[in-house]
Amino acid sequence: MRFMSGLLQVVFFLTVILASLVGAGLISNDLPWSDPPGMATRLMTYLSTNVAETTPDSAFPELRPRSYAAPAALMFDVARRAAEALHWELSTVEPEERKIEAVATTRVIKFKDDVTIWVEADGEERSTLFARSASRVGNVDLGANTRHIMDLFETVDIIAPVTAIVDEADVTEEARPSPETTPTESDTPSTTDDQPQE
């Protein structure tokens, strides 16, 4: 009887610890819970997958590729600078293929996630930024990989805010970038402690 009571206590405490870690992970990733496809679908996804990837038809708005009114080579450089500003470990940088492979560290348990970033040209003055993030450990990421991709897009927008095109119909001539608005080194966020870190 004592053995069963002790076993139940151990199970209870382990359950509490696990629930605390799950809650801390979901909260720390600061995910857009109120956005489509809704909280229930988001929770189910974050508790059942360990990969996030941009696709044109994604049900998650933040996981759709981002189009830019800028040449692919420029956006590749901006993406590289964004990954560096996020303090990701860049393992591969291939300018000719416009592809970056990096390692991001999760915020709570400090797991390593593999992030792949690539840029595709849409003509001479347009390009699209894609990303994929996958956990090395476990089958559940608590939204960490989605957070990595969101951090990437947010940092790209800080470095080159005038080049983003969310919807072609919403872009006016005044909002289109001119040669004078291309990002420079002074636009790059510094890598001080107040920058977003994994």
MDTraj code that builds the backbone (N, CA, C; nanometers):
import mdtraj as md
import numpy as np

residues = "MET ARG PHE MET SER GLY LEU LEU GLN VAL VAL PHE PHE LEU THR VAL ILE LEU ALA SER LEU VAL GLY ALA GLY LEU ILE SER ASN ASP LEU PRO TRP SER ASP PRO PRO GLY MET ALA THR ARG LEU MET THR TYR LEU SER THR ASN VAL ALA GLU THR THR PRO ASP SER ALA PHE PRO GLU LEU ARG PRO ARG SER TYR ALA ALA PRO ALA ALA LEU MET PHE ASP VAL ALA ARG ARG ALA ALA GLU ALA LEU HIS TRP GLU LEU SER THR VAL GLU PRO GLU GLU ARG LYS ILE GLU ALA VAL ALA THR THR ARG VAL ILE LYS PHE LYS ASP ASP VAL THR ILE TRP VAL GLU ALA ASP GLY GLU GLU ARG SER THR LEU PHE ALA ARG SER ALA SER ARG VAL GLY ASN VAL ASP LEU GLY ALA ASN THR ARG HIS ILE MET ASP LEU PHE GLU THR VAL ASP ILE ILE ALA PRO VAL THR ALA ILE VAL ASP GLU ALA ASP VAL THR GLU GLU ALA ARG PRO SER PRO GLU THR THR PRO THR GLU SER ASP THR PRO SER THR THR ASP ASP GLN PRO GLN GLU".split()
xyz = np.array([
    [0.0834, -0.1208, 0.0000],
    [0.0000, 0.0000, 0.0000],
    [0.0869, 0.1259, 0.0000],
    [0.1916, 0.1245, 0.0851],
    [0.2817, 0.2384, 0.0898],
    [0.3522, 0.2574, -0.0446],
    [0.3875, 0.1441, -0.1052],
    [0.4554, 0.1504, -0.2349],
    [0.3671, 0.2192, -0.3387],
    [0.2392, 0.1815, -0.3436],
    [0.1464, 0.2405, -0.4397],
    [0.1263, 0.3885, -0.4126],
    [0.1178, 0.4230, -0.2822],
    [0.1009, 0.5636, -0.2463],
    [0.2220, 0.6458, -0.2898],
    [0.3418, 0.5899, -0.2656],
    [0.4636, 0.6598, -0.3058],
    [0.4740, 0.6726, -0.4567],
    [0.4355, 0.5665, -0.5283],
    [0.4396, 0.5692, -0.6740],
    [0.3449, 0.6749, -0.7302],
    [0.2248, 0.6842, -0.6710],
    [0.1286, 0.7837, -0.7153],
    [0.1806, 0.9261, -0.6932],
    [0.2507, 0.9453, -0.5799],
    [0.3070, 1.0771, -0.5529],
    [0.4141, 1.1135, -0.6555],
    [0.4978, 1.0162, -0.6889],
    [0.6021, 1.0403, -0.7897],
    [0.5394, 1.0743, -0.9239],
    [0.4389, 0.9966, -0.9627],
    [0.3696, 1.0228, -1.0894],
    [0.3063, 1.1609, -1.0887],
    [0.2460, 1.1984, -0.9763],
    [0.1819, 1.3291, -0.9656],
    [0.2835, 1.4416, -0.9836],
    [0.3965, 1.4311, -0.9135],
    [0.4979, 1.5362, -0.9227],
    [0.5593, 1.5430, -1.0623],
    [0.5815, 1.4280, -1.1245],
    [0.6345, 1.4281, -1.2613],
    [0.5357, 1.4920, -1.3582],
    [0.4070, 1.4647, -1.3361],
    [0.3036, 1.5245, -1.4209],
    [0.3011, 1.6754, -1.4051],
    [0.3145, 1.7217, -1.2792],
    [0.3161, 1.8660, -1.2533],
    [0.4372, 1.9302, -1.3204],
    [0.5533, 1.8656, -1.3095],
    [0.6758, 1.9195, -1.3705],
    [0.6613, 1.9259, -1.5223],
    [0.6099, 1.8181, -1.5816],
    [0.5921, 1.8142, -1.7261],
    [0.4946, 1.9215, -1.7721],
    [0.3831, 1.9346, -1.7011],
    [0.2838, 2.0362, -1.7374],
    [0.3428, 2.1764, -1.7256],
    [0.4271, 2.1979, -1.6243],
    [0.4910, 2.3285, -1.6060],
    [0.5851, 2.3602, -1.7216],
    [0.6619, 2.2597, -1.7648],
    [0.7535, 2.2799, -1.8767],
    [0.6779, 2.3089, -2.0056],
    [0.5695, 2.2340, -2.0281],
    [0.4879, 2.2563, -2.1477],
    [0.4284, 2.3973, -2.1452],
    [0.3716, 2.4363, -2.0303],
    [0.3140, 2.5698, -2.0186],
    [0.4177, 2.6789, -2.0385],
    [0.5351, 2.6602, -1.9769],
    [0.6418, 2.7602, -1.9901],
    [0.6871, 2.7724, -2.1350],
    [0.6966, 2.6584, -2.2040],
    [0.7374, 2.6609, -2.3444],
    [0.6370, 2.7332, -2.4314],
    [0.5104, 2.7018, -2.4145],
    [0.4060, 2.7656, -2.4947],
    [0.3982, 2.9155, -2.4680],
    [0.4141, 2.9541, -2.3423],
    [0.4068, 3.0961, -2.3066],
    [0.5294, 3.1714, -2.3578],
    [0.6483, 3.1141, -2.3391],
    [0.7710, 3.1843, -2.3765],
    [0.7836, 3.2033, -2.5273],
    [0.7188, 3.1154, -2.6057],
    [0.7277, 3.1290, -2.7516],
    [0.6375, 3.2397, -2.8062],
    [0.5509, 3.2950, -2.7215],
    [0.4718, 3.4134, -2.7568],
    [0.4073, 3.3979, -2.8947],
    [0.3216, 3.2992, -2.9069],
    [0.2604, 3.2630, -3.0344],
    [0.1301, 3.3393, -3.0580],
    [0.0899, 3.3578, -3.1837],
    [-0.0319, 3.4343, -3.2153],
    [-0.1584, 3.3505, -3.1969],
    [-0.1950, 3.3247, -3.0742],
    [-0.3037, 3.2327, -3.0432],
    [-0.4379, 3.2751, -3.1028],
    [-0.4636, 3.4042, -3.1131],
    [-0.5937, 3.4505, -3.1602],
    [-0.6055, 3.4561, -3.3128],
    [-0.4948, 3.4344, -3.3831],
    [-0.4982, 3.4375, -3.5295],
    [-0.5517, 3.3057, -3.5851],
    [-0.5965, 3.3068, -3.7126],
    [-0.6384, 3.1812, -3.7764],
    [-0.5220, 3.0814, -3.7750],
    [-0.5525, 2.9532, -3.7650],
    [-0.6839, 2.8880, -3.7731],
    [-0.7536, 2.8701, -3.6383],
    [-0.7128, 2.9438, -3.5354],
    [-0.7788, 2.9376, -3.4065],
    [-0.6955, 2.8692, -3.3001],
    [-0.7308, 2.8970, -3.1741],
    [-0.6529, 2.8479, -3.0614],
    [-0.6490, 2.6953, -3.0533],
    [-0.7611, 2.6294, -3.0762],
    [-0.7650, 2.4834, -3.0635],
    [-0.6738, 2.4164, -3.1643],
    [-0.6814, 2.4620, -3.2902],
    [-0.5957, 2.4034, -3.3939],
    [-0.4493, 2.4334, -3.3665],
    [-0.4212, 2.5543, -3.3213],
    [-0.2827, 2.5900, -3.2899],
    [-0.2286, 2.5025, -3.1768],
    [-0.3059, 2.4864, -3.0701],
    [-0.2594, 2.4056, -2.9581],
    [-0.2344, 2.2617, -3.0019],
    [-0.3247, 2.2070, -3.0807],
    [-0.3088, 2.0703, -3.1283],
    [-0.1831, 2.0560, -3.2147],
    [-0.1572, 2.1582, -3.2969],
    [-0.0393, 2.1551, -3.3835],
    [0.0888, 2.1652, -3.3021],
    [0.0934, 2.2593, -3.2091],
    [0.2147, 2.2793, -3.1298],
    [0.2461, 2.1599, -3.0394],
    [0.1419, 2.0796, -3.0092],
    [0.1621, 1.9623, -2.9241],
    [0.1765, 1.8327, -3.0043],
    [0.1850, 1.8430, -3.1371],
    [0.1915, 1.7206, -3.2163],
    [0.2938, 1.7239, -3.3295],
    [0.3663, 1.8337, -3.3436],
    [0.4643, 1.8419, -3.4516],
    [0.5935, 1.9045, -3.4020],
    [0.7011, 1.8770, -3.4744],
    [0.8307, 1.9355, -3.4385],
    [0.8941, 2.0070, -3.5577],
    [0.8103, 2.0482, -3.6537],
    [0.8583, 2.1166, -3.7736],
    [0.7641, 2.2317, -3.8063],
    [0.8205, 2.3427, -3.8516],
    [0.7420, 2.4539, -3.9060],
    [0.8073, 2.4944, -4.0376],
    [0.7257, 2.5153, -4.1390],
    [0.7788, 2.5490, -4.2711],
    [0.6840, 2.6433, -4.3435],
    [0.7407, 2.7392, -4.4145],
    [0.6580, 2.8310, -4.4915],
    [0.6085, 2.7616, -4.6180],
    [0.4786, 2.7712, -4.6403],
    [0.4172, 2.7210, -4.7631],
    [0.3108, 2.8215, -4.8067],
    [0.2917, 2.8380, -4.9379],
    [0.1961, 2.9388, -4.9847],
    [0.0540, 2.9188, -4.9343],
    [0.0148, 2.7930, -4.9122],
    [-0.1227, 2.7656, -4.8705],
    [-0.1343, 2.7309, -4.7221],
    [-0.0369, 2.7712, -4.6412],
    [-0.0399, 2.7386, -4.4989],
    [-0.1631, 2.7978, -4.4315],
    [-0.2243, 2.7199, -4.3420],
    [-0.3385, 2.7691, -4.2647],
    [-0.2945, 2.8717, -4.1612],
    [-0.1642, 2.8773, -4.1350],
    [-0.1089, 2.9699, -4.0368],
    [-0.0491, 3.0896, -4.1119],
    [-0.1088, 3.2081, -4.1008],
    [-0.0610, 3.3241, -4.1783],
    [0.0876, 3.3526, -4.1612],
    [0.1404, 3.3322, -4.0417],
    [0.2812, 3.3615, -4.0177],
    [0.3747, 3.2624, -4.0845],
    [0.3190, 3.1527, -4.1371],
    [0.4005, 3.0514, -4.2036],
    [0.3809, 3.0524, -4.3554],
    [0.3439, 3.1663, -4.4085],
    [0.3391, 3.1811, -4.5533],
    [0.4645, 3.2557, -4.5989],
    [0.5206, 3.2177, -4.7137],
    [0.6410, 3.2870, -4.7629],
    [0.6154, 3.4361, -4.7764],
    [0.7197, 3.5146, -4.7556],
    [0.7067, 3.6600, -4.7622],
    [0.7690, 3.7111, -4.8915],
    [0.6920, 3.7898, -4.9671],
    [0.7416, 3.8481, -5.0915],
    [0.7969, 3.9875, -5.0655],
    [0.9007, 4.0241, -5.1422],
    [0.9677, 4.1526, -5.1236],
    [0.9925, 4.2191, -5.2577],
    [0.9815, 4.3506, -5.2593],
    [1.0140, 4.4285, -5.3780],
    [1.1626, 4.4610, -5.3743],
    [1.2422, 4.3568, -5.3883],
    [1.3873, 4.3711, -5.3836],
    [1.4486, 4.2519, -5.4562],
    [1.5646, 4.2705, -5.5165],
    [1.6308, 4.1590, -5.5846],
    [1.6639, 4.0459, -5.4876],
    [1.6709, 3.9255, -5.5407],
    [1.6960, 3.8082, -5.4567],
    [1.8301, 3.8174, -5.3844],
    [1.9322, 3.8688, -5.4520],
    [2.0650, 3.8788, -5.3895],
    [2.0617, 3.9707, -5.2684],
    [1.9874, 4.0810, -5.2801],
    [1.9752, 4.1741, -5.1677],
    [1.9014, 4.1093, -5.0526],
    [1.7900, 4.0401, -5.0820],
    [1.7132, 3.9771, -4.9753],
    [1.7901, 3.8634, -4.9102],
    [1.8733, 3.7958, -4.9861],
    [1.9574, 3.6923, -4.9267],
    [2.0516, 3.7553, -4.8237],
    [2.1112, 3.8685, -4.8587],
    [2.2014, 3.9366, -4.7658],
    [2.1262, 3.9847, -4.6427],
    [2.0050, 4.0357, -4.6621],
    [1.9235, 4.0802, -4.5485],
    [1.8900, 3.9614, -4.4581],
    [1.8538, 3.8464, -4.5189],
    [1.8215, 3.7272, -4.4402],
    [1.9425, 3.6790, -4.3607],
    [2.0595, 3.6854, -4.4218],
    [2.1813, 3.6454, -4.3507],
    [2.2067, 3.7367, -4.2312],
    [2.1922, 3.8667, -4.2530],
    [2.2124, 3.9616, -4.1441],
    [2.1087, 3.9426, -4.0341],
    [1.9859, 3.9061, -4.0728],
    [1.8813, 3.8810, -3.9724],
    [1.9162, 3.7601, -3.8872],
    [1.9636, 3.6523, -3.9503],
    [2.0025, 3.5318, -3.8755],
    [2.1171, 3.5629, -3.7798],
    [2.2107, 3.6447, -3.8237],
    [2.3220, 3.6834, -3.7359],
    [2.2718, 3.7685, -3.6193],
    [2.1782, 3.8600, -3.6466],
    [2.1237, 3.9460, -3.5412],
    [2.0481, 3.8643, -3.4369],
    [1.9924, 3.7496, -3.4781],
    [1.9210, 3.6608, -3.3859],
    [2.0164, 3.5693, -3.3094],
    [2.1446, 3.5823, -3.3373],
    [2.2479, 3.5025, -3.2705],
    [2.2353, 3.3536, -3.3030],
    [2.1857, 3.3225, -3.4222],
    [2.1838, 3.1840, -3.4653],
    [2.3234, 3.1449, -3.5122],
    [2.3569, 3.0171, -3.4973],
    [2.4856, 2.9666, -3.5446],
    [2.4712, 2.9333, -3.6933],
    [2.5406, 3.0083, -3.7791],
    [2.5316, 2.9845, -3.9222],
    [2.6286, 2.8725, -3.9606],
    [2.5757, 2.7608, -4.0057],
    [2.6591, 2.6475, -4.0433],
    [2.6891, 2.6453, -4.1927],
    [2.5970, 2.6971, -4.2740],
    [2.6161, 2.7012, -4.4191],
    [2.5580, 2.8308, -4.4737],
    [2.6375, 2.9010, -4.5555],
    [2.5920, 3.0208, -4.6250],
    [2.6317, 3.0050, -4.7709],
    [2.5334, 2.9906, -4.8585],
    [2.5597, 2.9655, -5.0001],
    [2.4972, 3.0769, -5.0842],
    [2.5743, 3.1834, -5.1119],
    [2.5192, 3.2976, -5.1873],
    [2.4691, 3.2603, -5.3266],
    [2.5379, 3.1686, -5.3940],
    [2.4964, 3.1337, -5.5303],
    [2.3598, 3.0645, -5.5305],
    [2.3370, 2.9798, -5.4312],
    [2.2078, 2.9123, -5.4205],
    [2.1093, 2.9919, -5.3359],
    [2.1575, 3.0992, -5.2763],
    [2.0769, 3.1846, -5.1870],
    [2.0130, 3.1002, -5.0762],
    [2.0971, 3.0235, -5.0083],
    [2.0505, 2.9320, -4.9044],
    [2.1382, 2.9446, -4.7799],
    [2.0720, 2.9428, -4.6646],
    [2.1411, 2.9521, -4.5354],
    [2.0924, 2.8387, -4.4468],
    [2.1861, 2.7726, -4.3808],
    [2.1516, 2.6731, -4.2791],
    [2.2073, 2.7218, -4.1465],
    [2.1227, 2.7199, -4.0437],
    [2.1619, 2.7727, -3.9135],
    [2.1058, 2.6857, -3.8023],
    [2.1557, 2.7100, -3.6828],
    [2.1082, 2.6385, -3.5646],
    [2.0570, 2.7416, -3.4645],
    [1.9314, 2.7254, -3.4244],
    [1.8702, 2.8133, -3.3253],
    [1.8498, 2.7349, -3.1956],
    [1.8595, 2.8027, -3.0833],
    [1.8426, 2.7392, -2.9528],
    [1.7089, 2.7809, -2.8929],
    [1.6312, 2.6830, -2.8458],
    [1.5002, 2.7146, -2.7883],
    [1.5169, 2.7916, -2.6580],
    [1.4118, 2.8624, -2.6187],
    [1.4226, 2.9555, -2.5072],
    [1.4194, 2.8890, -2.3701],
    [1.3406, 2.7832, -2.3559],
    [1.3215, 2.7265, -2.2219],
    [1.4178, 2.6106, -2.1945],
    [1.4102, 2.5056, -2.2767],
    [1.4891, 2.3855, -2.2487],
    [1.6233, 2.3872, -2.3215],
    [1.6465, 2.4876, -2.4059],
    [1.7732, 2.5053, -2.4769],
    [1.8038, 2.3917, -2.5735],
    [1.7000, 2.3385, -2.6381],
    [1.7214, 2.2411, -2.7443],
    [1.7740, 2.3129, -2.8678],
    [1.8425, 2.2375, -2.9543],
    [1.8933, 2.2907, -3.0797],
    [1.7954, 2.2577, -3.1927],
    [1.7596, 2.3588, -3.2707],
    [1.6707, 2.3411, -3.3850],
    [1.7449, 2.3815, -3.5120],
    [1.7231, 2.3054, -3.6197],
    [1.7876, 2.3335, -3.7478],
    [1.6968, 2.4219, -3.8328],
    [1.7505, 2.5362, -3.8741],
    [1.6749, 2.6317, -3.9535],
    [1.7370, 2.6430, -4.0927],
    [1.6533, 2.6324, -4.1945],
    [1.6977, 2.6520, -4.3322],
    [1.6229, 2.7715, -4.3905],
    [1.6977, 2.8619, -4.4510],
    [1.6422, 2.9833, -4.5102],
    [1.6840, 2.9867, -4.6570],
    [1.5896, 3.0182, -4.7446],
    [1.6287, 3.0330, -4.8843],
    [1.5444, 3.1409, -4.9511],
    [1.6022, 3.2007, -5.0540],
    [1.5378, 3.3102, -5.1263],
    [1.5231, 3.2706, -5.2724],
    [1.4038, 3.2911, -5.3271],
    [1.3785, 3.2635, -5.4681],
    [1.3480, 3.3937, -5.5407],
    [1.4057, 3.4079, -5.6600],
    [1.3838, 3.5277, -5.7410],
    [1.2482, 3.5208, -5.8097],
    [1.1786, 3.6352, -5.8108],
    [1.0537, 3.6494, -5.8848],
    [1.0742, 3.7619, -5.9865],
    [1.1635, 3.7395, -6.0808],
    [1.2033, 3.8455, -6.1715],
    [1.3268, 3.9158, -6.1179],
    [1.3608, 4.0277, -6.1781],
    [1.4832, 4.0986, -6.1400],
    [1.4675, 4.1803, -6.0129],
    [1.3490, 4.2294, -5.9862],
    [1.3284, 4.3211, -5.8733],
    [1.2328, 4.2680, -5.7682],
    [1.2011, 4.1415, -5.7736],
    [1.1133, 4.0811, -5.6744],
    [1.1740, 3.9501, -5.6256],
    [1.1460, 3.9141, -5.5025],
    [1.1962, 3.7884, -5.4475],
    [1.1057, 3.7415, -5.3357],
    [1.1186, 3.6139, -5.3011],
    [1.0371, 3.5549, -5.1951],
    [1.1268, 3.4836, -5.0966],
    [1.0999, 3.5053, -4.9683],
    [1.1789, 3.4461, -4.8605],
    [1.1042, 3.3271, -4.8017],
    [1.1716, 3.2128, -4.7956],
    [1.1160, 3.0904, -4.7399],
    [1.2002, 3.0483, -4.6191],
    [1.1401, 2.9684, -4.5311],
    [1.2143, 2.9177, -4.4155],
    [1.1536, 2.7872, -4.3665],
    [1.2392, 2.7056, -4.3078],
    [1.1964, 2.5798, -4.2452],
    [1.2760, 2.5614, -4.1171],
    [1.2076, 2.5245, -4.0104],
    [1.2741, 2.5011, -3.8824],
    [1.2272, 2.3679, -3.8266],
    [1.3223, 2.2849, -3.7849],
    [1.2892, 2.1507, -3.7362],
    [1.3687, 2.1192, -3.6107],
    [1.3026, 2.0554, -3.5149],
    [1.3681, 2.0173, -3.3894],
    [1.4556, 1.8946, -3.4099],
    [1.5670, 1.8922, -3.3420],
    [1.6545, 1.7750, -3.3467],
    [1.6074, 1.6666, -3.2504],
    [1.5420, 1.7087, -3.1421],
    [1.5021, 1.6160, -3.0367],
    [1.3512, 1.6242, -3.0146],
    [1.2870, 1.5100, -3.0009],
    [1.1461, 1.5050, -2.9646],
    [1.0525, 1.5203, -3.0825],
    [0.9262, 1.4873, -3.0595],
    [0.8227, 1.4967, -3.1615],
    [0.7308, 1.6162, -3.1424],
    [0.7574, 1.6961, -3.0414],
    [0.6746, 1.8123, -3.0075],
    [0.7660, 1.9320, -2.9894],
    [0.7279, 2.0483, -3.0460],
    [0.8153, 2.1650, -3.0319],
    [0.7543, 2.2799, -2.9532],
    [0.6258, 2.2660, -2.9127],
    [0.5568, 2.3702, -2.8357],
    [0.5559, 2.5044, -2.9088],
    [0.5648, 2.4995, -3.0416],
    [0.5616, 2.6212, -3.1211],
    [0.6962, 2.6890, -3.1373],
    [0.8039, 2.6260, -3.0882],
    [0.9361, 2.6895, -3.0955],
    [0.9802, 2.7129, -3.2395],
    [0.9532, 2.6180, -3.3278],
    [0.9958, 2.6337, -3.4673],
    [0.9167, 2.7436, -3.5379],
    [0.7893, 2.7557, -3.5050],
    [0.7101, 2.8669, -3.5573],
    [0.7670, 2.9990, -3.5082],
    [0.8068, 3.0025, -3.3808],
    [0.8657, 3.1234, -3.3237],
    [0.9947, 3.1614, -3.3963],
    [1.0771, 3.0625, -3.4317],
    [1.2008, 3.0924, -3.5046],
    [1.1701, 3.1636, -3.6359],
    [1.0709, 3.1113, -3.7097],
    [1.0365, 3.1714, -3.8384],
    [0.9778, 3.3102, -3.8193],
    [0.8950, 3.3280, -3.7176],
    [0.8405, 3.4607, -3.6885],
    [0.9518, 3.5585, -3.6535],
    [1.0483, 3.5141, -3.5736],
    [1.1618, 3.5996, -3.5376],
    [1.2400, 3.6401, -3.6618],
    [1.2574, 3.5452, -3.7534],
    [1.3304, 3.5753, -3.8769],
    [1.2601, 3.6856, -3.9552],
    [1.1297, 3.6689, -3.9808],
    [1.0563, 3.7681, -4.0582],
    [1.0546, 3.9037, -3.9880],
    [1.0364, 3.9022, -3.8566],
    [1.0328, 4.0284, -3.7820],
    [1.1667, 4.1009, -3.7898],
    [1.2760, 4.0262, -3.7821],
    [1.4080, 4.0883, -3.7882],
    [1.4394, 4.1366, -3.9284],
    [1.3983, 4.0614, -4.0298],
    [1.4132, 4.1076, -4.1683],
    [1.3399, 4.2398, -4.1866],
    [1.2209, 4.2522, -4.1303],
    [1.1433, 4.3752, -4.1440],
    [1.2102, 4.4926, -4.0732],
    [1.2855, 4.4660, -3.9680],
    [1.3598, 4.5719, -3.8997],
    [1.4746, 4.6200, -3.9869],
    [1.5429, 4.5251, -4.0509],
    [1.6586, 4.5596, -4.1336],
    [1.6160, 4.6286, -4.2631],
    [1.5103, 4.5783, -4.3260],
    [1.4675, 4.6318, -4.4554],
    [1.3159, 4.6483, -4.4579],
    [1.2600, 4.7375, -4.3765],
    [1.1141, 4.7470, -4.3641],
    [1.0423, 4.7912, -4.4903],
    [1.1077, 4.8681, -4.5769],
    [1.0363, 4.9242, -4.6922],
    [1.0216, 4.8249, -4.8061],
    [1.0852, 4.7096, -4.7973],
    [1.0810, 4.6176, -4.9106],
    [0.9693, 4.5148, -4.9007],
    [0.9032, 4.5056, -4.7856],
    [0.8043, 4.3998, -4.7667],
    [0.6766, 4.4271, -4.8452],
    [0.6253, 4.3224, -4.9071],
    [0.4973, 4.3299, -4.9757],
    [0.4097, 4.2193, -4.9209],
    [0.3067, 4.2555, -4.8476],
    [0.2153, 4.1560, -4.7934],
    [0.1094, 4.1216, -4.8968],
    [0.0558, 4.2244, -4.9605],
    [-0.0474, 4.2043, -5.0619],
    [-0.0241, 4.3072, -5.1707],
    [-0.0069, 4.2616, -5.2930],
    [0.0230, 4.3518, -5.4045],
    [-0.0806, 4.4629, -5.4159],
    [-0.2068, 4.4331, -5.3862],
    [-0.3129, 4.5329, -5.3993],
    [-0.2992, 4.6435, -5.2956],
    [-0.2302, 4.6144, -5.1843],
    [-0.2162, 4.7132, -5.0779],
    [-0.0939, 4.8016, -5.0943],
    [-0.0116, 4.7743, -5.1948],
    [0.1134, 4.8470, -5.2100],
    [0.0921, 4.9653, -5.3035],
    [0.1159, 5.0848, -5.2525],
    [0.1045, 5.2054, -5.3337],
    [0.2395, 5.2398, -5.3923],
    [0.2404, 5.3304, -5.4869],
    [0.3675, 5.3723, -5.5467],
    [0.4588, 5.4333, -5.4411],
    [0.3984, 5.5062, -5.3431],
    [0.4797, 5.5678, -5.2387],
    [0.5458, 5.4638, -5.1508],
    [0.4817, 5.3449, -5.1363],
    [0.5352, 5.2424, -5.0468],
    [0.6416, 5.1576, -5.1134],
    [0.6528, 5.1703, -5.2478],
    [0.7521, 5.0874, -5.3157],
    [0.8917, 5.1418, -5.2877],
    [0.9902, 5.0524, -5.2705],
    [1.1247, 5.0987, -5.2395],
    [1.1896, 5.1670, -5.3588],
    [1.2701, 5.2660, -5.3299],
    [1.3486, 5.3324, -5.4320],
    [1.4946, 5.2989, -5.4096],
    [1.5832, 5.3283, -5.5057],
    [1.7254, 5.2975, -5.4856],
    [1.7820, 5.3609, -5.3601],
    [1.7223, 5.4744, -5.3188],
    [1.7746, 5.5415, -5.1985],
    [1.7378, 5.4697, -5.0702],
    [1.6427, 5.3722, -5.0767],
    [1.5943, 5.3095, -4.9537],
    [1.6496, 5.1693, -4.9333],
    [1.7478, 5.1291, -5.0123],
    [1.8053, 4.9967, -4.9906],
    [1.8788, 4.9949, -4.8590],
    [1.8721, 4.8837, -4.7835],
    [1.9318, 4.8798, -4.6503],
    [2.0823, 4.8932, -4.6534],
    [2.1351, 4.9579, -4.5513],
    [2.2789, 4.9729, -4.5363],
    [2.3206, 4.9078, -4.4062],
    [2.4501, 4.9055, -4.3821],
    [2.5004, 4.8445, -4.2588],
    [2.4440, 4.9128, -4.1359],
    [2.4154, 5.0462, -4.1470],
    [2.3622, 5.1178, -4.0303],
    [2.2215, 5.0741, -3.9959],
    [2.1522, 5.0073, -4.0921],
    [2.0168, 4.9592, -4.0644],
    [2.0166, 4.8290, -3.9872],
    [2.1293, 4.7620, -3.9795],
    [2.1349, 4.6306, -3.9175],
    [2.1262, 4.6421, -3.7665],
    [2.0381, 4.5661, -3.7013],
    [2.0322, 4.5705, -3.5550],
    [2.1648, 4.5278, -3.4947],
    [2.2045, 4.5955, -3.3871],
    [2.3273, 4.5549, -3.3206],
    [2.3059, 4.4237, -3.2493],
    [2.4139, 4.3533, -3.2222],
    [2.4039, 4.2227, -3.1562],
    [2.4314, 4.2361, -3.0078],
    [2.3653, 4.3364, -2.9453],
    [2.3789, 4.3536, -2.8020],
    [2.2795, 4.2661, -2.7304],
    [2.2854, 4.2680, -2.5966],
    [2.2015, 4.1794, -2.5173],
    [2.0540, 4.2126, -2.5284],
    [2.0192, 4.3355, -2.5778],
    [1.8782, 4.3702, -2.5853],
    [1.8133, 4.3205, -2.7142],
    [1.8897, 4.2520, -2.7992],
    [1.8321, 4.1934, -2.9198],
    [1.7700, 4.0602, -2.8860],
    [1.6708, 4.0152, -2.9706],
    [1.6065, 3.8858, -2.9411],
    [1.7059, 3.7721, -2.9439],
    [1.7020, 3.6906, -2.8412],
    [1.7923, 3.5793, -2.8331],
    [1.7121, 3.4533, -2.8108],
    [1.7653, 3.3395, -2.8596],
    [1.6990, 3.2118, -2.8408],
    [1.7352, 3.1517, -2.7080],
])
top = md.Topology()
chain = top.add_chain()
for i, resn in enumerate(residues, 1):
    res = top.add_residue(resn, chain, resSeq=i)
    for name in ("N", "CA", "C"):
        top.add_atom(name, md.element.get_by_symbol(name[0]), res)
traj = md.Trajectory(xyz[None], top)
